[in-house]
Amino acid sequence: MSPHILVSAGEASGDLYAAQLVERLRARFPQAQFFGCAGARMQAAGVEPVVDARSLAVV
């Protein structure tokens, strides 16, 4: 059974850091599944978006 890991970021810098974290975790645990509130960088890193963080952006 592969681990399912929730990762959430609601703004651009969090999206960047979370994407880097996911890439490093995936290198150590290639079977892991990642999902959560994800922006473009997290989605590019393979995080399945439950909520697209870009829809939460507020100025």
PyMOL Python script that loads the backbone (N, CA, C, O; Angstrom):
from pymol import cmd

cmd.read_pdbstr("""\
ATOM      1  N   MET A   1       0.847  -1.184   0.000  1.00  0.00           N
ATOM      2  CA  MET A   1       0.000   0.000   0.000  1.00  0.00           C
ATOM      3  C   MET A   1       0.891   1.245   0.000  1.00  0.00           C
ATOM      4  O   MET A   1       1.810   1.359   0.812  1.00  0.00           O
ATOM      5  N   SER A   2       0.619   2.154  -0.895  1.00  0.00           N
ATOM      6  CA  SER A   2       1.422   3.378  -0.974  1.00  0.00           C
ATOM      7  C   SER A   2       0.874   4.442  -0.027  1.00  0.00           C
ATOM      8  O   SER A   2      -0.340   4.576   0.126  1.00  0.00           O
ATOM      9  N   PRO A   3       1.773   5.199   0.607  1.00  0.00           N
ATOM     10  CA  PRO A   3       1.306   6.260   1.506  1.00  0.00           C
ATOM     11  C   PRO A   3       0.655   7.399   0.738  1.00  0.00           C
ATOM     12  O   PRO A   3       1.095   7.750  -0.357  1.00  0.00           O
ATOM     13  N   HIS A   4      -0.382   7.968   1.307  1.00  0.00           N
ATOM     14  CA  HIS A   4      -1.047   9.144   0.757  1.00  0.00           C
ATOM     15  C   HIS A   4      -0.708  10.317   1.662  1.00  0.00           C
ATOM     16  O   HIS A   4      -0.970  10.278   2.865  1.00  0.00           O
ATOM     17  N   ILE A   5      -0.123  11.364   1.081  1.00  0.00           N
ATOM     18  CA  ILE A   5       0.386  12.484   1.867  1.00  0.00           C
ATOM     19  C   ILE A   5      -0.312  13.767   1.448  1.00  0.00           C
ATOM     20  O   ILE A   5      -0.304  14.138   0.274  1.00  0.00           O
ATOM     21  N   LEU A   6      -0.916  14.442   2.425  1.00  0.00           N
ATOM     22  CA  LEU A   6      -1.574  15.727   2.199  1.00  0.00           C
ATOM     23  C   LEU A   6      -0.533  16.836   2.278  1.00  0.00           C
ATOM     24  O   LEU A   6       0.219  16.925   3.249  1.00  0.00           O
ATOM     25  N   VAL A   7      -0.495  17.682   1.249  1.00  0.00           N
ATOM     26  CA  VAL A   7       0.389  18.844   1.216  1.00  0.00           C
ATOM     27  C   VAL A   7      -0.486  20.031   0.849  1.00  0.00           C
ATOM     28  O   VAL A   7      -1.280  19.953  -0.088  1.00  0.00           O
ATOM     29  N   SER A   8      -0.349  21.126   1.579  1.00  0.00           N
ATOM     30  CA  SER A   8      -1.212  22.276   1.335  1.00  0.00           C
ATOM     31  C   SER A   8      -0.413  23.572   1.356  1.00  0.00           C
ATOM     32  O   SER A   8       0.404  23.799   2.249  1.00  0.00           O
ATOM     33  N   ALA A   9      -0.661  24.418   0.362  1.00  0.00           N
ATOM     34  CA  ALA A   9      -0.040  25.750   0.307  1.00  0.00           C
ATOM     35  C   ALA A   9      -1.051  26.698  -0.321  1.00  0.00           C
ATOM     36  O   ALA A   9      -1.697  26.365  -1.315  1.00  0.00           O
ATOM     37  N   GLY A  10      -1.180  27.871   0.264  1.00  0.00           N
ATOM     38  CA  GLY A  10      -2.187  28.812  -0.217  1.00  0.00           C
ATOM     39  C   GLY A  10      -1.636  30.039  -0.908  1.00  0.00           C
ATOM     40  O   GLY A  10      -2.397  30.920  -1.310  1.00  0.00           O
ATOM     41  N   GLU A  11      -0.305  30.111  -1.054  1.00  0.00           N
ATOM     42  CA  GLU A  11       0.265  31.268  -1.739  1.00  0.00           C
ATOM     43  C   GLU A  11       1.560  30.850  -2.433  1.00  0.00           C
ATOM     44  O   GLU A  11       2.023  29.724  -2.252  1.00  0.00           O
ATOM     45  N   ALA A  12       2.151  31.752  -3.232  1.00  0.00           N
ATOM     46  CA  ALA A  12       3.232  31.405  -4.157  1.00  0.00           C
ATOM     47  C   ALA A  12       4.481  30.846  -3.479  1.00  0.00           C
ATOM     48  O   ALA A  12       5.032  29.852  -3.953  1.00  0.00           O
ATOM     49  N   SER A  13       4.944  31.450  -2.389  1.00  0.00           N
ATOM     50  CA  SER A  13       6.176  30.940  -1.773  1.00  0.00           C
ATOM     51  C   SER A  13       5.940  29.568  -1.141  1.00  0.00           C
ATOM     52  O   SER A  13       6.818  28.707  -1.189  1.00  0.00           O
ATOM     53  N   GLY A  14       4.778  29.364  -0.559  1.00  0.00           N
ATOM     54  CA  GLY A  14       4.444  28.050  -0.017  1.00  0.00           C
ATOM     55  C   GLY A  14       4.357  27.002  -1.107  1.00  0.00           C
ATOM     56  O   GLY A  14       4.762  25.857  -0.905  1.00  0.00           O
ATOM     57  N   ASP A  15       3.834  27.381  -2.257  1.00  0.00           N
ATOM     58  CA  ASP A  15       3.741  26.487  -3.407  1.00  0.00           C
ATOM     59  C   ASP A  15       5.140  26.068  -3.849  1.00  0.00           C
ATOM     60  O   ASP A  15       5.377  24.896  -4.144  1.00  0.00           O
ATOM     61  N   LEU A  16       6.063  27.021  -3.895  1.00  0.00           N
ATOM     62  CA  LEU A  16       7.447  26.740  -4.292  1.00  0.00           C
ATOM     63  C   LEU A  16       8.108  25.776  -3.305  1.00  0.00           C
ATOM     64  O   LEU A  16       8.672  24.760  -3.711  1.00  0.00           O
ATOM     65  N   TYR A  17       8.038  26.094  -2.010  1.00  0.00           N
ATOM     66  CA  TYR A  17       8.688  25.249  -1.004  1.00  0.00           C
ATOM     67  C   TYR A  17       8.045  23.866  -0.925  1.00  0.00           C
ATOM     68  O   TYR A  17       8.744  22.865  -0.767  1.00  0.00           O
ATOM     69  N   ALA A  18       6.741  23.806  -1.032  1.00  0.00           N
ATOM     70  CA  ALA A  18       6.054  22.514  -0.980  1.00  0.00           C
ATOM     71  C   ALA A  18       6.417  21.657  -2.190  1.00  0.00           C
ATOM     72  O   ALA A  18       6.576  20.443  -2.062  1.00  0.00           O
ATOM     73  N   ALA A  19       6.550  22.277  -3.364  1.00  0.00           N
ATOM     74  CA  ALA A  19       6.946  21.535  -4.565  1.00  0.00           C
ATOM     75  C   ALA A  19       8.336  20.930  -4.376  1.00  0.00           C
ATOM     76  O   ALA A  19       8.572  19.783  -4.755  1.00  0.00           O
ATOM     77  N   GLN A  20       9.251  21.697  -3.793  1.00  0.00           N
ATOM     78  CA  GLN A  20      10.601  21.185  -3.536  1.00  0.00           C
ATOM     79  C   GLN A  20      10.563  20.036  -2.529  1.00  0.00           C
ATOM     80  O   GLN A  20      11.274  19.043  -2.686  1.00  0.00           O
ATOM     81  N   LEU A  21       9.738  20.172  -1.503  1.00  0.00           N
ATOM     82  CA  LEU A  21       9.585  19.109  -0.511  1.00  0.00           C
ATOM     83  C   LEU A  21       9.048  17.836  -1.161  1.00  0.00           C
ATOM     84  O   LEU A  21       9.560  16.743  -0.914  1.00  0.00           O
ATOM     85  N   VAL A  22       8.017  17.980  -1.992  1.00  0.00           N
ATOM     86  CA  VAL A  22       7.418  16.822  -2.663  1.00  0.00           C
ATOM     87  C   VAL A  22       8.450  16.131  -3.548  1.00  0.00           C
ATOM     88  O   VAL A  22       8.521  14.902  -3.567  1.00  0.00           O
ATOM     89  N   GLU A  23       9.247  16.898  -4.277  1.00  0.00           N
ATOM     90  CA  GLU A  23      10.272  16.304  -5.146  1.00  0.00           C
ATOM     91  C   GLU A  23      11.270  15.486  -4.327  1.00  0.00           C
ATOM     92  O   GLU A  23      11.662  14.395  -4.741  1.00  0.00           O
ATOM     93  N   ARG A  24      11.678  15.997  -3.184  1.00  0.00           N
ATOM     94  CA  ARG A  24      12.632  15.272  -2.335  1.00  0.00           C
ATOM     95  C   ARG A  24      11.990  14.038  -1.688  1.00  0.00           C
ATOM     96  O   ARG A  24      12.617  12.983  -1.595  1.00  0.00           O
ATOM     97  N   LEU A  25      10.748  14.180  -1.245  1.00  0.00           N
ATOM     98  CA  LEU A  25      10.057  13.024  -0.674  1.00  0.00           C
ATOM     99  C   LEU A  25       9.826  11.948  -1.726  1.00  0.00           C
ATOM    100  O   LEU A  25       9.960  10.759  -1.435  1.00  0.00           O
ATOM    101  N   ARG A  26       9.482  12.351  -2.942  1.00  0.00           N
ATOM    102  CA  ARG A  26       9.235  11.389  -4.014  1.00  0.00           C
ATOM    103  C   ARG A  26      10.512  10.615  -4.353  1.00  0.00           C
ATOM    104  O   ARG A  26      10.453   9.434  -4.698  1.00  0.00           O
ATOM    105  N   ALA A  27      11.670  11.287  -4.254  1.00  0.00           N
ATOM    106  CA  ALA A  27      12.939  10.605  -4.516  1.00  0.00           C
ATOM    107  C   ALA A  27      13.189   9.496  -3.484  1.00  0.00           C
ATOM    108  O   ALA A  27      13.740   8.447  -3.819  1.00  0.00           O
ATOM    109  N   ARG A  28      12.786   9.729  -2.243  1.00  0.00           N
ATOM    110  CA  ARG A  28      12.981   8.732  -1.177  1.00  0.00           C
ATOM    111  C   ARG A  28      11.853   7.714  -1.109  1.00  0.00           C
ATOM    112  O   ARG A  28      12.071   6.560  -0.740  1.00  0.00           O
ATOM    113  N   PHE A  29      10.645   8.144  -1.467  1.00  0.00           N
ATOM    114  CA  PHE A  29       9.458   7.288  -1.377  1.00  0.00           C
ATOM    115  C   PHE A  29       8.697   7.349  -2.709  1.00  0.00           C
ATOM    116  O   PHE A  29       7.643   7.980  -2.787  1.00  0.00           O
ATOM    117  N   PRO A  30       9.220   6.701  -3.747  1.00  0.00           N
ATOM    118  CA  PRO A  30       8.618   6.832  -5.087  1.00  0.00           C
ATOM    119  C   PRO A  30       7.176   6.341  -5.188  1.00  0.00           C
ATOM    120  O   PRO A  30       6.456   6.727  -6.109  1.00  0.00           O
ATOM    121  N   GLN A  31       6.749   5.500  -4.256  1.00  0.00           N
ATOM    122  CA  GLN A  31       5.384   4.973  -4.291  1.00  0.00           C
ATOM    123  C   GLN A  31       4.369   5.922  -3.661  1.00  0.00           C
ATOM    124  O   GLN A  31       3.165   5.684  -3.761  1.00  0.00           O
ATOM    125  N   ALA A  32       4.829   6.992  -3.015  1.00  0.00           N
ATOM    126  CA  ALA A  32       3.931   7.912  -2.305  1.00  0.00           C
ATOM    127  C   ALA A  32       3.011   8.662  -3.268  1.00  0.00           C
ATOM    128  O   ALA A  32       3.398   8.996  -4.388  1.00  0.00           O
ATOM    129  N   GLN A  33       1.798   8.915  -2.811  1.00  0.00           N
ATOM    130  CA  GLN A  33       0.803   9.699  -3.543  1.00  0.00           C
ATOM    131  C   GLN A  33       0.629  11.017  -2.799  1.00  0.00           C
ATOM    132  O   GLN A  33       0.458  11.022  -1.579  1.00  0.00           O
ATOM    133  N   PHE A  34       0.671  12.141  -3.524  1.00  0.00           N
ATOM    134  CA  PHE A  34       0.542  13.455  -2.911  1.00  0.00           C
ATOM    135  C   PHE A  34      -0.729  14.135  -3.405  1.00  0.00           C
ATOM    136  O   PHE A  34      -1.060  14.057  -4.588  1.00  0.00           O
ATOM    137  N   PHE A  35      -1.436  14.799  -2.502  1.00  0.00           N
ATOM    138  CA  PHE A  35      -2.651  15.517  -2.863  1.00  0.00           C
ATOM    139  C   PHE A  35      -2.802  16.708  -1.936  1.00  0.00           C
ATOM    140  O   PHE A  35      -2.167  16.763  -0.884  1.00  0.00           O
ATOM    141  N   GLY A  36      -3.646  17.668  -2.323  1.00  0.00           N
ATOM    142  CA  GLY A  36      -3.916  18.797  -1.439  1.00  0.00           C
ATOM    143  C   GLY A  36      -4.257  20.076  -2.168  1.00  0.00           C
ATOM    144  O   GLY A  36      -4.619  20.066  -3.345  1.00  0.00           O
ATOM    145  N   CYS A  37      -4.136  21.179  -1.448  1.00  0.00           N
ATOM    146  CA  CYS A  37      -4.341  22.516  -1.999  1.00  0.00           C
ATOM    147  C   CYS A  37      -3.043  22.885  -2.703  1.00  0.00           C
ATOM    148  O   CYS A  37      -2.044  23.182  -2.047  1.00  0.00           O
ATOM    149  N   ALA A  38      -3.050  22.867  -4.030  1.00  0.00           N
ATOM    150  CA  ALA A  38      -1.808  22.965  -4.793  1.00  0.00           C
ATOM    151  C   ALA A  38      -1.873  24.046  -5.859  1.00  0.00           C
ATOM    152  O   ALA A  38      -2.878  24.205  -6.552  1.00  0.00           O
ATOM    153  N   GLY A  39      -0.787  24.776  -5.971  1.00  0.00           N
ATOM    154  CA  GLY A  39      -0.622  25.751  -7.044  1.00  0.00           C
ATOM    155  C   GLY A  39       0.085  25.095  -8.221  1.00  0.00           C
ATOM    156  O   GLY A  39       0.246  23.875  -8.260  1.00  0.00           O
ATOM    157  N   ALA A  40       0.504  25.912  -9.178  1.00  0.00           N
ATOM    158  CA  ALA A  40       1.106  25.406 -10.411  1.00  0.00           C
ATOM    159  C   ALA A  40       2.384  24.606 -10.158  1.00  0.00           C
ATOM    160  O   ALA A  40       2.584  23.559 -10.774  1.00  0.00           O
ATOM    161  N   ARG A  41       3.240  25.076  -9.273  1.00  0.00           N
ATOM    162  CA  ARG A  41       4.511  24.371  -9.026  1.00  0.00           C
ATOM    163  C   ARG A  41       4.283  23.028  -8.344  1.00  0.00           C
ATOM    164  O   ARG A  41       4.931  22.037  -8.684  1.00  0.00           O
ATOM    165  N   MET A  42       3.374  22.995  -7.395  1.00  0.00           N
ATOM    166  CA  MET A  42       3.075  21.723  -6.736  1.00  0.00           C
ATOM    167  C   MET A  42       2.449  20.744  -7.721  1.00  0.00           C
ATOM    168  O   MET A  42       2.763  19.554  -7.701  1.00  0.00           O
ATOM    169  N   GLN A  43       1.572  21.236  -8.574  1.00  0.00           N
ATOM    170  CA  GLN A  43       0.962  20.362  -9.567  1.00  0.00           C
ATOM    171  C   GLN A  43       2.017  19.828 -10.525  1.00  0.00           C
ATOM    172  O   GLN A  43       1.962  18.663 -10.917  1.00  0.00           O
ATOM    173  N   ALA A  44       2.988  20.675 -10.910  1.00  0.00           N
ATOM    174  CA  ALA A  44       4.074  20.230 -11.782  1.00  0.00           C
ATOM    175  C   ALA A  44       4.936  19.175 -11.089  1.00  0.00           C
ATOM    176  O   ALA A  44       5.523  18.318 -11.751  1.00  0.00           O
ATOM    177  N   ALA A  45       5.015  19.234  -9.759  1.00  0.00           N
ATOM    178  CA  ALA A  45       5.780  18.252  -8.982  1.00  0.00           C
ATOM    179  C   ALA A  45       4.993  16.960  -8.774  1.00  0.00           C
ATOM    180  O   ALA A  45       5.519  15.997  -8.214  1.00  0.00           O
ATOM    181  N   GLY A  46       3.740  16.933  -9.221  1.00  0.00           N
ATOM    182  CA  GLY A  46       2.953  15.711  -9.142  1.00  0.00           C
ATOM    183  C   GLY A  46       1.917  15.662  -8.046  1.00  0.00           C
ATOM    184  O   GLY A  46       1.380  14.595  -7.748  1.00  0.00           O
ATOM    185  N   VAL A  47       1.624  16.805  -7.435  1.00  0.00           N
ATOM    186  CA  VAL A  47       0.586  16.845  -6.401  1.00  0.00           C
ATOM    187  C   VAL A  47      -0.780  16.904  -7.083  1.00  0.00           C
ATOM    188  O   VAL A  47      -1.018  17.766  -7.929  1.00  0.00           O
ATOM    189  N   GLU A  48      -1.664  15.999  -6.717  1.00  0.00           N
ATOM    190  CA  GLU A  48      -3.030  15.985  -7.248  1.00  0.00           C
ATOM    191  C   GLU A  48      -3.819  17.080  -6.544  1.00  0.00           C
ATOM    192  O   GLU A  48      -4.009  17.017  -5.329  1.00  0.00           O
ATOM    193  N   PRO A  49      -4.283  18.087  -7.290  1.00  0.00           N
ATOM    194  CA  PRO A  49      -4.990  19.186  -6.619  1.00  0.00           C
ATOM    195  C   PRO A  49      -6.406  18.798  -6.200  1.00  0.00           C
ATOM    196  O   PRO A  49      -7.224  18.405  -7.033  1.00  0.00           O
ATOM    197  N   VAL A  50      -6.683  18.909  -4.924  1.00  0.00           N
ATOM    198  CA  VAL A  50      -8.046  18.791  -4.414  1.00  0.00           C
ATOM    199  C   VAL A  50      -8.693  20.163  -4.540  1.00  0.00           C
ATOM    200  O   VAL A  50      -9.871  20.289  -4.874  1.00  0.00           O
ATOM    201  N   VAL A  51      -7.886  21.192  -4.262  1.00  0.00           N
ATOM    202  CA  VAL A  51      -8.258  22.594  -4.454  1.00  0.00           C
ATOM    203  C   VAL A  51      -7.094  23.250  -5.175  1.00  0.00           C
ATOM    204  O   VAL A  51      -5.940  23.061  -4.791  1.00  0.00           O
ATOM    205  N   ASP A  52      -7.385  24.021  -6.219  1.00  0.00           N
ATOM    206  CA  ASP A  52      -6.339  24.767  -6.920  1.00  0.00           C
ATOM    207  C   ASP A  52      -6.057  26.036  -6.123  1.00  0.00           C
ATOM    208  O   ASP A  52      -6.939  26.882  -5.972  1.00  0.00           O
ATOM    209  N   ALA A  53      -4.834  26.174  -5.612  1.00  0.00           N
ATOM    210  CA  ALA A  53      -4.472  27.310  -4.760  1.00  0.00           C
ATOM    211  C   ALA A  53      -4.660  28.640  -5.476  1.00  0.00           C
ATOM    212  O   ALA A  53      -4.880  29.664  -4.830  1.00  0.00           O
ATOM    213  N   ARG A  54      -4.578  28.636  -6.794  1.00  0.00           N
ATOM    214  CA  ARG A  54      -4.747  29.894  -7.536  1.00  0.00           C
ATOM    215  C   ARG A  54      -6.159  30.446  -7.375  1.00  0.00           C
ATOM    216  O   ARG A  54      -6.372  31.650  -7.520  1.00  0.00           O
ATOM    217  N   SER A  55      -7.120  29.587  -7.078  1.00  0.00           N
ATOM    218  CA  SER A  55      -8.495  30.060  -6.874  1.00  0.00           C
ATOM    219  C   SER A  55      -8.659  30.750  -5.521  1.00  0.00           C
ATOM    220  O   SER A  55      -9.675  31.400  -5.278  1.00  0.00           O
ATOM    221  N   LEU A  56      -7.667  30.613  -4.642  1.00  0.00           N
ATOM    222  CA  LEU A  56      -7.728  31.223  -3.318  1.00  0.00           C
ATOM    223  C   LEU A  56      -6.971  32.536  -3.237  1.00  0.00           C
ATOM    224  O   LEU A  56      -7.038  33.227  -2.221  1.00  0.00           O
ATOM    225  N   ALA A  57      -6.252  32.889  -4.292  1.00  0.00           N
ATOM    226  CA  ALA A  57      -5.406  34.082  -4.266  1.00  0.00           C
ATOM    227  C   ALA A  57      -6.240  35.340  -4.050  1.00  0.00           C
ATOM    228  O   ALA A  57      -7.243  35.564  -4.728  1.00  0.00           O
ATOM    229  N   VAL A  58      -5.805  36.150  -3.096  1.00  0.00           N
ATOM    230  CA  VAL A  58      -6.484  37.400  -2.773  1.00  0.00           C
ATOM    231  C   VAL A  58      -5.431  38.488  -2.679  1.00  0.00           C
ATOM    232  O   VAL A  58      -4.357  38.283  -2.114  1.00  0.00           O
ATOM    233  N   VAL A  59      -5.751  39.645  -3.237  1.00  0.00           N
ATOM    234  CA  VAL A  59      -4.817  40.778  -3.164  1.00  0.00           C
ATOM    235  C   VAL A  59      -5.354  41.778  -2.171  1.00  0.00           C
ATOM    236  O   VAL A  59      -4.734  42.816  -1.943  1.00  0.00           O
TER     237      VAL A  59
END
""", "prot")
cmd.dss("prot")
cmd.show_as("cartoon", "prot")
cmd.util.cbc("prot")
cmd.orient("prot")
